Amino acid sequence: MNAYNYLYLPDAQNNMGTMLDHAVYDLKWELGDFYGAFINSGIAKRFGGGEPKYIAGMSGIELAREIIRLVKGEDVDTEPSCPFDRSPEYWAGWALAYYEWNSGSSFERIEEVVPITEIVEMYHPYHEADITKFVDEMDRRISVRTTQSRLARLRAYAGLTQKALADRSGVSVRMIQQYEQGQKKLAHAHADVVVRLSKALYCNIEELL
C-alpha cells in the first residue's frame, strides 16, 4: 500500500531530486554523508510516511536546509544554482522517491541494501529509460542481496571470489560454498573458521554471524 496519494508523487520526486542536487553542488556535501543526515534527521521517515509538509509543503532547497539545521544546528542560505541539465544526483533522488513510494519500503531499508551512491551510478543507462526499468533493476538487486547468505554478501562487498576468499582465509572453497548455500550453518562452525573468515573479510565476527 502506498503511503500517500499518487497526485503528490511528482512533487515528492522533484523535491527529493532538488534536495540532493542542492546539497551536493551548492552546499558541497558528500552525497553519502548528506543522505545519512537525511535518514538520521528523521525527515526520511516522515517524508516516506507521506507527511504533506515534507513531500509537497517544502521545496527541495528548504528540505536540504532543514536537514542541516536538525543534524548540525546550522542555518544555511546558499543560493541555489540553476543547472541547464539535471544532474545524476537529481535523477537519483527523483527515481528513489518513486521507488520508495512504489515499493512501500523505507528509505533507510533501501539504503542498507542499495546505497544512494550506487543508485547515482545507475544514472547510465536508466535515466533515459522508463521508470519501470529502474524499479525492475532495484527489485532484482534487492532480491539477490537479501536472499544471499551474510557470508556471500560480505564476500561480494569485499570484491572477492570464493577462490580468493579461500586463499586468503585458508578455508576451503567447498566449505565456503556450503556456508553460502546454507548447506552448513556458519554459526555452528569451529571458532577458528569464523575467525579466519572474519579477518579475511576485514569484518568483526558479529557482522559475519
N, C-alpha and C positions, 0 to 999 in steps of 0.2 A: 504494500500500500504506500502511495506517495505521501510525503509529509505535508505537501502544500499543493494548491491548485496549479494546473498547467499554465494558467494565464500569467502566473508570477514567474514562470521559468525563464523567459527571455531576460527579464530584469536581473534575476539571480545569476544567470550566466554572465551577463555583461559586467555585473558588479564584481564577481569573482575574478574575471579576467583583468579588469581595470585595477583591482586591488593588487594583484601580483605584479602587473606591469609597473605600476607606480612605485611599489616597494622596491623593486629591483633596479629600475632605471632612474628614478628620481630620488628615492631615499637611500639608494646604494646599499641595500641589504642583500646578503646571500639568500638565494631562493629557499634553500632548505631551512636556514635559520628563521626566516620570516614565516614560512609555513608552520614551523614548530611553534612560533609565537601565536599564530592564528589558532592553533589547536589548544595551546596552554592558556590562552586568554579566556577560553570558554565561549568565544564567539562562534567557533566552528560548530559546536554543538547546537547553539541557538539558531545559527544560520541553517544548518541541516534540519533542524526541527521545524523550520518554516515560520519563524517569528517575522512578521511583516517589517518590523523596524530594520532588520538586517538584510533581508532578501530584496526589499524594494524601497524602504523608507530612507536608506542612506545610500550615497553613491559609493563606488569602489574606492575613491580617494578618501572619503570620510571613514570608510571601514579600515583602511590601512592606518590612518592616523589614530583611530580609536584603539586598535590593537596595540600600537606602540605606546599609547598613553597607559593602557592597562598593564602591560608587561614591563615597561621601563619607567613609567611615571614621567614621561617626557611629552611635551606638546610640540608637534612639528607643523610647519606651514609652508613647506617647499612647494613651489608652484609646479603643477603637472605639465609635462611636455605633451606635445600633440604629434606623435609619430605618424608619418604618412601610411606606413604599413603596420598591421597588427603584429606584435611580437610573438615568439614561441611561448613566452610566459603568459601572455594574454590568452592565447589559444588553450594552453594547459588549464588555466582557471575556468575558462568558458566550457571546455569539454568535461572537466572534472565535476563542475556543478551539475551538468546534465547527468553524468554517470551516478553521482550520489543520489540525485532525485529519482532516477530511473530504477536503481538497484535497491534502494532502501537501506544500504549500508552506510555507516557513518564515515565522515572524513578521516577520523582517527583510525578506524579499522582498515580503510583503504590504504592509508599511508603505511601501515605496518606491513602490507603485502606488496604494494606497488608504490614506491615513494614518488613524491612530486617531481623530483629531479629526473626520474625515469620517464614520467609522463611527458615532460618537456622534450625529452629525446624522441618521443613518438610523433613529434610535430611533422617530421617527414616519415611516411607519406600521408599521415592521417588528417592533416589539416585541410587537404584538398578532397577528402572522401566524405561520404555521408556519415553523420554522427553514429549511425548504427554500426559502421565498420569499427569505429573506436570502441564502442560498447562490447562488440563481439571479442575484440582483442583483449580488452580488460578482463572480461569474463574468463577467457582462456587462461590468461596469466594467473589470475587469482585461483582458478580451479586447480591448475597444475601445482602451484606453490602450497596450497592448503591441503592437498592430498598427499604430497610428498612427506616422507618422514623428516623429522627435525635434522637428522644427520645429513640427509640428502640436500636439504635447503642450505645448511651451513656450508656444506662442501661446494655447492653451486655458487654461493656468495663469495667463497674464497677463490673461486676460479680454478678449482682442481677437478681433474678426472678421478674416477675411482682408483685407477692405477697410480696416479700421482699421490693421492692420499695414502694409499698402501705403502708406497715407497717412503713417504715422509714419516709415517707413524709406525711402520713395522707390523701393522695389522693386515692380514691377507686380503686380497681383492674379494675372494669368495665370502669371507666373513663380513666385509663391508656391504656387499650385495645383500647378504641375508638380513643384516640390520636395516638397511634401507627399504627392503621389500617387506619387512615385517615378519619374516620367517623366524627371526630370533629377536628377543627383546634386549635392547641395549641396556636397559635398567637392570637386567639380570646378568650382565656380562661381568667378568672379573674386573676388579678395580683398576688393574694396570692397563687393561684395554681401553677403558674410558679415559684414563689419564693421558695415555698416548694419543688418542684421537683428539682430545681437547687441546693438547699442546700443539698438535699438527695444524689445527684449525684456528689457533690463537683465540680460543674462547674459554670460558670457565665451564666447569662440569655441570653447573646448574643449567646453563644455556643448552648444553648438549642433551640433557635428560629431561 
